[in-house]
């Protein structure tokens, strides 16, 4: 019947139909445009990513001077089991012969072997100290002052075993810090001046003025505590004051030097370089036979200039003496005895500590088996002593063709990634248009890549490398760049290195020129980002329009619903009156 429309289901169906019709007419076109803009924005974002990737490859190719990738060098060894070599950028090219006669060694001191459970002659708790003097690698020395604290709990019935004593010495060496402690002073210091604190080779000037020692040291403590890696404190004892300086890093020495006044003299501070024992030596104990304890101290660095120069207890009957290594400057040799006690001493003679080798027939010595100061940019690693029958090792240093070629290949790949993306998305195939078809920005970018790929560089004469094709790199309009002649490219890198370098990284070279032109497209103010920004604005406006229209449609639909619901009520009243009238007439 006609009034079926005024049923609840009829009203719902009518309102729903209204919403669908209005949405199809007013919102669907906007959403279609919204989808297009979103797809365009995604395409531009992908395009921007490909541009940035190509710029990254070009940025590598246009590096100059010491950073130039065309200065990459490669070192090759005729026998890497005996000697290997590496070459850095800008290394000197050449061919070198090397013959190793002696490898560098860590200076090693071995103690007497003791029965582990036997008691030492140390019977009193307290602090015991010893001093180790080691070479600093430059002809001077470091001092390490080690303190070992023996507690009452370390003793059994007033005795301490050799095993326990060795462990205490090891721990003290491991935990040692470089500390400079002055004499205790008091009263007035009538002078001014400055000195330098040297922390691992970095010097800082510390100034002081006349005044009470307490104030003078306060000022010094404040200045030193502003230096990273070192701490200072003032120690007060019955009116006397003392300066204490500690290096935080165990591998760095501290030194006070170059006093223009007399303060360091008054404080009793020497100019020695103090370093933590753990920064220059390592200590260990082992059991050459079951039930025995033997102590070992080794320099952390190899070579004569890092040797153990002196090792001494600071007082008679000290801890080193218990293991026979209170040697002072004596370098007696270690002797292992099959029957009875070993003779404590050094495993290697001083003359055996450094590496010795022939380099192009010249006798050379170094502290390390890794030699990087012989040929500019080249590091040699000595691995084994040569036998009589071993021929000299030949080290050849030259252009690293493979490394340079790989950077050029990376450029070709990133160029093609961008070029292929542009071709695919800006062309029309079988009536199907790419998302960027007709876009003037991408069209100009495609033209830029094409012209750069095959045109000669302006300002480069024809008798030098001035096109990619002279490097064996050709361009095809459909596929982009390809290394069509790998041998030609490798030959150019090897024999015409300077020309190849200039072609790419000269201020007017290929990489610099193309990189600069791509800047117009990339970045926050580039054409691509501007296009994305315009799309974002349009999308925002579209979203607002869709929301506004949808709200309007929903409002109109609700009004229609209310109108038809009113008619529904009126119809219900009419039908009810009709029923009453019919019943009345009987």
C-alpha positions as CSV (number, residue, x, y, z in Angstrom):
1,X,0.0,0.0,0.0
2,X,1.1,3.7,-0.4
3,X,1.4,4.2,3.3
4,X,4.1,1.4,3.5
5,X,6.5,4.3,3.2
6,X,5.4,5.5,6.5
7,X,6.3,2.4,8.4
8,X,9.4,2.4,10.5
9,X,11.3,0.2,8.1
10,X,10.0,2.2,5.2
11,X,11.3,5.5,6.8
12,X,14.7,3.9,7.5
13,X,15.0,2.7,4.0
14,X,14.0,6.1,2.5
15,X,16.5,8.0,4.7
16,X,19.3,5.5,3.9
17,X,18.6,5.8,0.2
18,X,18.7,9.6,0.6
19,X,22.1,9.4,2.3
20,X,23.5,7.1,-0.3
21,X,22.3,9.2,-3.2
22,X,23.6,12.5,-1.7
23,X,26.9,10.9,-0.8
24,X,27.4,9.5,-4.3
25,X,26.6,12.8,-5.8
26,X,28.5,15.1,-3.5
27,X,31.1,13.1,-1.5
28,X,32.2,10.3,-3.9
29,X,33.8,12.8,-6.4
30,X,35.7,14.4,-3.5
31,X,37.0,11.0,-2.3
32,X,38.0,10.1,-5.8
33,X,40.1,13.3,-5.9
34,X,41.4,12.5,-2.4
35,X,42.6,9.1,-3.5
36,X,44.3,10.6,-6.5
37,X,46.1,13.2,-4.4
38,X,47.1,10.6,-1.8
39,X,48.6,8.4,-4.6
40,X,50.4,11.4,-6.0
41,X,51.8,12.3,-2.6
42,X,53.0,8.7,-2.2
43,X,54.6,8.8,-5.6
44,X,56.3,12.1,-4.9
45,X,57.6,10.8,-1.6
46,X,59.0,7.7,-3.2
47,X,60.5,9.9,-5.9
48,X,62.1,12.1,-3.3
49,X,63.6,9.1,-1.6
50,X,65.2,7.9,-4.9
51,X,66.6,11.4,-5.5
52,X,68.1,11.4,-2.0
53,X,69.7,8.0,-2.6
54,X,71.2,9.2,-5.9
55,X,72.5,12.4,-4.1
56,X,74.1,10.1,-1.5
57,X,76.0,8.3,-4.2
58,X,77.0,11.6,-5.8
59,X,78.1,13.0,-2.5
60,X,80.5,10.1,-2.1
61,X,81.9,10.6,-5.6
62,X,82.4,14.4,-5.2
63,X,84.5,14.1,-2.0
64,X,87.9,15.8,-2.5
65,X,91.4,15.9,-1.1
66,X,92.1,13.4,1.6
67,X,88.4,12.3,1.6
68,X,88.4,11.5,-2.1
69,X,87.3,7.9,-2.8
70,X,89.6,7.9,-5.8
71,X,92.6,8.0,-3.5
72,X,91.7,4.6,-2.0
73,X,94.8,2.4,-1.9
74,X,95.2,-1.4,-1.6
75,X,98.1,-3.3,-0.1
76,X,98.9,-6.8,-1.2
77,X,101.3,-9.3,0.4
78,X,103.0,-12.2,-1.3
79,X,102.7,-14.2,1.9
80,X,100.0,-13.1,4.4
81,X,100.9,-15.9,6.8
82,X,104.2,-14.1,7.4
83,X,103.3,-10.4,6.9
84,X,100.0,-8.6,6.0
85,X,99.5,-5.0,5.1
86,X,96.7,-2.5,4.7
87,X,96.7,0.9,3.0
88,X,94.6,3.9,3.8
89,X,93.4,6.7,1.5
90,X,96.3,8.6,0.1
91,X,98.9,6.0,1.0
92,X,102.2,6.2,-0.8
93,X,102.3,3.7,-3.7
94,X,105.3,1.4,-4.1
95,X,106.7,-2.1,-3.8
96,X,108.6,-3.1,-0.6
97,X,110.4,-6.1,0.6
98,X,110.3,-7.2,4.2
99,X,112.0,-9.9,6.2
100,X,111.2,-10.4,9.9
101,X,114.0,-11.6,12.1
102,X,112.4,-11.0,15.5
103,X,108.9,-10.3,16.7
104,X,108.1,-7.8,19.4
105,X,107.4,-9.2,22.8
106,X,105.8,-8.1,26.1
107,X,108.4,-7.7,28.8
108,X,107.6,-10.5,31.4
109,X,108.8,-11.0,34.9
110,X,108.4,-14.3,36.7
111,X,108.6,-14.9,40.4
112,X,110.0,-17.8,42.5
113,X,107.6,-20.7,42.5
114,X,106.1,-21.1,46.0
115,X,104.1,-23.8,47.7
116,X,100.6,-22.3,47.7
117,X,99.7,-23.3,51.2
118,X,103.0,-22.4,52.8
119,X,103.0,-19.3,54.9
120,X,105.0,-16.2,53.8
121,X,107.1,-14.3,56.3
122,X,104.6,-11.5,56.4
123,X,102.9,-11.6,59.8
124,X,101.5,-8.2,60.3
125,X,98.3,-6.6,58.8
126,X,98.8,-3.1,57.3
127,X,99.6,-1.3,54.1
128,X,102.5,-2.4,52.0
129,X,103.6,-0.5,48.9
130,X,105.9,-1.0,45.9
131,X,106.9,1.1,42.9
132,X,107.0,0.0,39.3
133,X,108.8,2.0,36.6
134,X,108.0,1.3,33.0
135,X,108.9,2.8,29.7
136,X,106.5,5.3,28.2
137,X,107.3,4.4,24.6
138,X,109.1,7.7,23.9
139,X,112.4,7.2,25.8
140,X,111.1,8.4,29.2
141,X,109.2,6.5,31.9
142,X,106.0,6.1,33.9
143,X,105.8,5.5,37.7
144,X,103.2,3.4,39.3
145,X,102.9,3.4,43.1
146,X,100.9,0.4,44.3
147,X,99.5,0.0,47.8
148,X,98.4,-3.4,49.1
149,X,96.3,-3.5,52.3
150,X,96.4,-6.6,54.3
151,X,93.5,-7.0,56.8
152,X,93.4,-9.0,60.0
153,X,90.9,-11.3,58.3
154,X,93.6,-12.2,55.6
155,X,95.6,-14.0,58.2
156,X,95.2,-17.4,59.8
157,X,96.8,-17.5,63.3
158,X,99.0,-14.6,62.3
159,X,100.1,-16.0,59.0
160,X,99.1,-15.5,55.3
161,X,99.7,-18.1,52.6
162,X,101.6,-17.4,49.4
163,X,98.5,-18.1,47.4
164,X,96.5,-15.5,49.3
165,X,99.3,-13.0,49.1
166,X,99.6,-13.4,45.4
167,X,95.9,-12.7,45.0
168,X,96.1,-9.6,47.2
169,X,99.0,-8.2,45.0
170,X,97.0,-9.0,41.8
171,X,93.9,-7.2,43.0
172,X,95.9,-4.2,44.1
173,X,97.6,-3.9,40.7
174,X,94.2,-4.2,39.0
175,X,92.5,-1.6,41.2
176,X,95.4,0.8,41.3
177,X,94.9,4.5,40.3
178,X,97.3,7.1,39.3
179,X,97.6,9.4,42.3
180,X,99.7,12.5,43.0
181,X,99.8,13.4,46.7
182,X,101.7,16.4,48.0
183,X,103.4,17.0,51.3
184,X,101.4,18.4,54.1
185,X,101.8,22.2,54.4
186,X,100.5,25.1,56.5
187,X,100.8,28.8,56.9
188,X,101.2,31.4,54.2
189,X,102.5,31.0,50.7
190,X,104.1,34.2,49.5
191,X,104.3,33.7,45.7
192,X,102.2,33.4,42.6
193,X,102.6,31.6,39.3
194,X,101.2,28.8,37.3
195,X,101.9,25.1,36.4
196,X,100.6,22.6,33.9
197,X,98.7,19.4,34.6
198,X,99.3,16.9,31.9
199,X,96.6,14.3,31.5
200,X,97.6,11.6,29.0
201,X,99.2,14.2,26.8
202,X,96.6,17.0,27.1
203,X,98.0,19.9,29.1
204,X,96.0,22.5,31.1
205,X,97.4,25.5,32.8
206,X,96.6,26.0,36.5
207,X,97.2,29.4,38.1
208,X,97.8,30.3,41.7
209,X,98.3,33.4,43.8
210,X,99.9,34.1,47.2
211,X,97.8,33.4,50.2
212,X,97.1,30.9,52.9
213,X,98.0,27.4,51.7
214,X,94.4,26.3,52.4
215,X,93.1,29.0,50.0
216,X,95.7,28.3,47.4
217,X,94.9,24.6,47.4
218,X,91.2,25.3,47.3
219,X,91.7,27.3,44.1
220,X,93.8,24.6,42.6
221,X,91.2,21.9,43.5
222,X,88.5,24.0,41.8
223,X,90.5,24.4,38.6
224,X,91.5,20.8,38.3
225,X,88.0,19.5,39.0
226,X,86.9,21.4,35.9
227,X,89.1,19.1,33.8
228,X,87.4,15.9,32.5
229,X,89.1,12.7,33.6
230,X,90.8,13.9,36.7
231,X,89.7,14.7,40.3
232,X,91.4,16.8,43.0
233,X,90.7,17.1,46.7
234,X,92.1,19.0,49.7
235,X,93.0,16.8,52.7
236,X,93.0,18.6,56.1
237,X,94.8,17.2,59.1
238,X,95.3,19.1,62.3
239,X,95.6,22.5,60.5
240,X,97.8,21.1,57.8
241,X,96.6,20.7,54.2
242,X,97.5,18.3,51.5
243,X,96.7,18.2,47.7
244,X,95.6,14.9,46.2
245,X,95.0,14.4,42.5
246,X,93.7,11.2,40.9
247,X,93.3,10.2,37.3
248,X,90.0,8.5,36.5
249,X,91.1,6.5,33.5
250,X,93.7,3.9,34.3
251,X,95.2,4.2,30.8
252,X,96.1,7.9,31.2
253,X,99.0,9.3,33.1
254,X,99.0,12.5,35.2
255,X,101.9,14.9,35.5
256,X,102.5,18.3,37.1
257,X,105.1,20.3,35.3
258,X,106.5,23.7,34.2
259,X,105.9,25.6,37.5
260,X,106.7,29.3,36.9
261,X,106.9,29.8,40.7
262,X,107.8,27.6,43.6
263,X,104.5,26.0,44.6
264,X,105.2,22.5,43.3
265,X,108.6,22.5,45.1
266,X,107.0,23.6,48.3
267,X,104.4,20.8,48.0
268,X,107.1,18.3,47.3
269,X,105.6,17.3,43.9
270,X,107.9,15.9,41.2
271,X,107.4,16.2,37.5
272,X,107.2,12.4,37.1
273,X,104.4,10.9,35.0
274,X,102.2,8.9,37.3
275,X,100.1,6.1,35.8
276,X,97.9,3.4,37.2
277,X,99.7,0.1,37.3
278,X,96.9,-1.6,35.5
279,X,97.4,0.9,32.6
280,X,100.9,-0.4,31.9
281,X,101.2,-4.0,33.3
282,X,99.1,-7.0,33.9
283,X,99.6,-9.4,36.8
284,X,98.6,-13.0,37.2
285,X,99.4,-16.1,39.2
286,X,99.5,-19.7,38.0
287,X,100.4,-23.2,39.2
288,X,103.3,-24.6,37.2
289,X,102.9,-27.8,39.2
290,X,99.9,-28.8,41.3
291,X,100.0,-27.1,44.7
292,X,102.4,-24.3,43.7
293,X,101.9,-20.6,43.1
294,X,104.0,-18.5,40.8
295,X,103.6,-14.8,40.1
296,X,103.8,-13.1,36.7
297,X,104.0,-9.4,35.7
298,X,103.9,-8.4,32.0
299,X,104.0,-5.1,30.2
300,X,100.8,-4.4,28.4
301,X,102.7,-3.0,25.3
302,X,105.4,-4.9,23.5
303,X,108.8,-3.5,22.8
304,X,111.9,-2.2,24.5
305,X,110.5,1.3,25.0
306,X,107.6,-0.1,27.1
307,X,109.8,-2.5,29.2
308,X,109.7,-2.9,33.0
309,X,112.6,-0.6,34.0
310,X,112.4,-1.0,37.8
311,X,110.3,-2.9,40.4
312,X,111.0,-2.3,44.1
313,X,109.4,-2.6,47.5
314,X,109.1,0.8,49.2
315,X,110.3,-0.6,52.5
316,X,112.4,-3.6,53.6
317,X,110.7,-7.0,53.9
318,X,107.9,-6.0,51.5
319,X,105.5,-8.2,49.5
320,X,107.6,-8.3,46.3
321,X,110.5,-9.7,48.3
322,X,108.3,-12.7,49.2
323,X,108.3,-13.8,45.6
324,X,111.8,-12.8,44.8
325,X,110.9,-10.0,42.5
326,X,112.1,-7.0,44.6
327,X,114.7,-6.5,41.9
328,X,115.1,-2.8,41.6
329,X,116.8,-2.1,38.3
330,X,118.4,-5.5,38.1
331,X,117.3,-7.5,35.0
332,X,118.4,-10.9,36.1
333,X,117.2,-13.7,33.8
334,X,114.5,-16.1,34.9
335,X,115.8,-19.6,35.4
336,X,113.4,-22.6,35.7
337,X,114.9,-25.3,38.0
338,X,113.7,-28.8,37.7
339,X,114.8,-29.5,41.2
340,X,114.3,-26.7,43.7
341,X,113.3,-23.1,43.5
342,X,113.2,-21.2,40.3
343,X,115.3,-18.1,40.0
344,X,113.0,-15.1,39.7
345,X,113.7,-12.8,36.8
346,X,112.9,-11.6,33.3
347,X,111.9,-14.0,30.5
348,X,113.4,-11.9,27.7
349,X,116.6,-9.9,27.5
350,X,116.0,-6.2,26.7
351,X,117.5,-6.7,23.2
352,X,114.8,-9.3,22.5
353,X,111.8,-7.1,23.2
354,X,111.5,-5.1,20.0
355,X,110.5,-6.3,16.5
356,X,113.5,-6.5,14.1
357,X,113.1,-6.7,10.4
358,X,114.7,-5.8,7.1
359,X,112.8,-3.3,5.1
360,X,114.1,-3.0,1.5
361,X,117.4,-4.3,2.9
362,X,117.6,-1.8,5.8
363,X,117.6,-3.0,9.4
364,X,114.5,-1.6,11.2
365,X,113.4,-1.9,14.9
366,X,109.9,-1.1,16.3
367,X,108.2,-1.7,19.6
368,X,105.2,-3.3,18.0
369,X,104.5,-6.0,15.5
370,X,102.0,-3.6,13.9
371,X,104.0,-0.9,12.1
372,X,102.2,2.1,10.8
373,X,104.9,4.8,10.8
374,X,107.2,3.4,8.2
375,X,105.4,4.2,4.9
376,X,102.8,6.9,4.7
377,X,99.3,5.5,5.0
378,X,100.5,1.8,5.1
379,X,100.2,-0.5,8.1
380,X,102.4,-3.6,8.2
381,X,101.6,-6.5,10.5
382,X,104.5,-8.9,11.3
383,X,103.1,-12.3,12.1
384,X,106.1,-14.7,12.2
385,X,109.8,-14.9,12.2
386,X,111.2,-16.0,8.8
387,X,113.0,-19.3,8.5
388,X,116.2,-19.5,6.5
389,X,114.4,-20.8,3.4
390,X,111.6,-18.2,3.5
391,X,111.9,-15.7,0.7
392,X,111.4,-12.0,1.4
393,X,107.7,-10.9,1.5
394,X,106.8,-8.5,-1.3
395,X,104.3,-5.8,-0.3
396,X,102.7,-3.9,-3.2
397,X,100.7,-0.7,-2.6
398,X,98.6,0.8,-5.4
399,X,95.2,2.1,-6.4
400,X,92.3,0.1,-5.0
401,X,90.4,-0.4,-8.2
402,X,87.7,-2.6,-6.8
403,X,86.8,-0.2,-4.1
404,X,86.6,2.8,-6.5
405,X,84.7,0.8,-9.0
406,X,82.1,-0.3,-6.3
407,X,81.4,3.3,-5.5
408,X,80.8,4.1,-9.2
409,X,78.6,0.9,-9.5
410,X,76.6,2.2,-6.5
411,X,76.1,5.5,-8.4
412,X,74.9,3.7,-11.5
413,X,72.4,1.6,-9.5
414,X,71.0,4.6,-7.7
415,X,70.8,6.6,-11.0
416,X,68.9,3.7,-12.6
417,X,66.5,3.3,-9.7
418,X,65.5,7.0,-10.0
419,X,65.4,6.9,-13.8
420,X,63.4,3.7,-14.0
421,X,60.9,5.1,-11.5
422,X,60.4,8.2,-13.5
423,X,60.0,6.3,-16.8
424,X,57.5,3.8,-15.3
425,X,55.3,6.4,-13.6
426,X,55.3,9.2,-16.1
427,X,54.6,7.2,-19.3
428,X,51.4,5.9,-21.0
429,X,51.3,2.2,-22.0
430,X,48.4,0.7,-23.7
431,X,46.2,3.6,-22.7
432,X,47.2,3.2,-19.0
433,X,48.8,6.4,-17.7
434,X,51.4,6.4,-14.9
435,X,50.6,8.4,-11.8
436,X,53.1,11.1,-12.8
437,X,52.0,11.3,-16.5
438,X,52.0,14.8,-17.7
439,X,53.7,16.2,-14.6
440,X,56.1,18.9,-15.7
441,X,58.4,18.6,-12.7
442,X,59.1,14.9,-13.3
443,X,59.4,15.5,-17.0
444,X,62.1,18.1,-16.5
445,X,63.9,15.8,-14.0
446,X,63.9,13.0,-16.6
447,X,65.4,15.3,-19.1
448,X,68.1,16.4,-16.6
449,X,69.1,12.8,-16.0
450,X,69.2,11.9,-19.7
451,X,71.3,14.9,-20.7
452,X,73.7,14.4,-17.8
453,X,74.2,10.8,-18.8
454,X,75.5,11.3,-22.3
455,X,76.5,15.0,-22.8
456,X,80.2,16.0,-22.4
457,X,81.1,18.1,-19.3
458,X,81.4,21.8,-20.1
459,X,85.0,23.0,-19.7
460,X,86.6,19.6,-20.1
461,X,88.6,19.1,-23.3
462,X,87.9,16.1,-25.6
463,X,91.4,14.7,-25.0
464,X,90.5,13.9,-21.3
465,X,87.7,11.9,-19.7
466,X,84.7,14.2,-20.2
467,X,81.8,11.8,-20.6
468,X,80.6,8.6,-18.9
469,X,81.0,6.8,-22.1
470,X,84.8,7.2,-21.9
471,X,84.6,5.2,-18.7
472,X,82.8,2.4,-20.4
473,X,79.4,3.6,-19.0
474,X,76.7,4.0,-21.6
475,X,73.2,5.4,-21.5
476,X,70.0,3.9,-23.0
477,X,66.8,5.9,-23.0
478,X,64.8,2.9,-22.0
479,X,67.0,1.4,-19.3
480,X,69.3,4.1,-18.1
481,X,73.0,3.6,-17.4
482,X,75.0,0.4,-17.7
483,X,78.7,-0.5,-17.3
484,X,79.0,-1.8,-20.8
485,X,82.8,-2.2,-20.7
486,X,84.0,-3.2,-17.3
487,X,87.6,-3.5,-18.5
488,X,87.6,0.0,-19.8
489,X,86.4,1.3,-16.5
490,X,89.0,-0.6,-14.5
491,X,91.7,0.4,-16.9
492,X,90.8,4.1,-16.5
493,X,90.7,3.9,-12.7
494,X,94.1,2.2,-12.7
495,X,96.0,4.2,-15.3
496,X,94.1,7.5,-15.5
497,X,93.2,7.8,-11.8
498,X,93.6,11.6,-11.7
499,X,91.4,12.1,-14.8
500,X,88.7,9.9,-13.4
501,X,88.9,11.8,-10.1
502,X,88.6,15.2,-11.8
503,X,85.8,14.0,-14.0
504,X,83.7,13.2,-10.9
505,X,84.9,15.5,-8.1
506,X,86.1,18.7,-9.8
507,X,84.1,21.8,-8.9
508,X,82.6,21.6,-12.4
509,X,82.8,17.8,-12.5
510,X,80.0,15.3,-13.1
511,X,79.1,14.5,-9.5
512,X,79.2,18.1,-8.3
513,X,77.2,19.4,-11.2
514,X,74.4,16.8,-11.1
515,X,74.3,17.0,-7.3
516,X,73.8,20.8,-7.4
517,X,71.0,20.4,-10.1
518,X,69.2,17.8,-8.1
519,X,69.2,20.2,-5.1
520,X,66.4,22.1,-7.0
521,X,64.2,19.0,-6.7
522,X,65.0,17.7,-3.3
523,X,65.2,19.3,0.2
524,X,62.6,21.3,2.1
525,X,62.4,24.0,-0.6
526,X,62.8,21.7,-3.6
527,X,60.2,21.3,-6.4
528,X,59.2,17.8,-5.1
529,X,58.6,18.9,-1.5
530,X,56.7,21.9,-2.7
531,X,54.4,19.7,-4.8
532,X,53.9,17.4,-1.7
533,X,53.1,20.5,0.4
534,X,50.5,21.7,-2.2
535,X,48.9,18.2,-2.2
536,X,48.8,18.2,1.6
537,X,47.0,21.5,1.5
538,X,44.5,20.2,-1.0
539,X,44.0,17.0,1.0
540,X,43.4,19.0,4.1
541,X,40.8,21.2,2.3
542,X,39.2,18.0,0.8
543,X,39.0,16.5,4.2
544,X,37.3,19.6,5.6
545,X,34.8,19.6,2.7
546,X,34.0,16.0,3.0
547,X,33.4,16.4,6.8
548,X,31.3,19.5,6.2
549,X,29.1,17.9,3.5
550,X,28.8,14.6,5.4
551,X,27.6,16.6,8.4
552,X,25.1,18.5,6.2
553,X,23.8,15.3,4.6
554,X,23.4,13.6,8.0
555,X,21.5,16.7,9.3
556,X,19.2,16.7,6.3
557,X,18.6,13.0,6.7
558,X,17.6,13.5,10.3
559,X,15.2,16.2,9.4
560,X,13.6,14.0,6.8
561,X,13.3,11.2,9.3
562,X,11.5,13.5,11.8
563,X,9.2,14.8,9.1
564,X,8.2,11.2,8.0
565,X,7.9,10.1,11.6
566,X,5.4,13.0,12.1
567,X,3.5,11.8,9.1
568,X,3.6,8.3,10.5
569,X,2.0,9.5,13.7
570,X,-0.7,11.4,11.8
571,X,-1.4,8.3,9.7
572,X,-1.7,6.2,12.8
573,X,-4.2,8.6,14.3
574,X,-6.3,8.7,11.0
575,X,-6.4,4.9,10.8
576,X,-7.5,4.7,14.4
577,X,-10.3,7.2,13.8
578,X,-11.4,5.3,10.7
579,X,-11.6,2.1,12.8
580,X,-13.8,3.8,15.5
581,X,-16.1,5.2,12.8
582,X,-16.5,1.8,11.1
583,X,-17.3,0.2,14.4
584,X,-19.8,2.9,15.2
585,X,-21.7,2.3,12.0
586,X,-21.7,-1.3,12.8
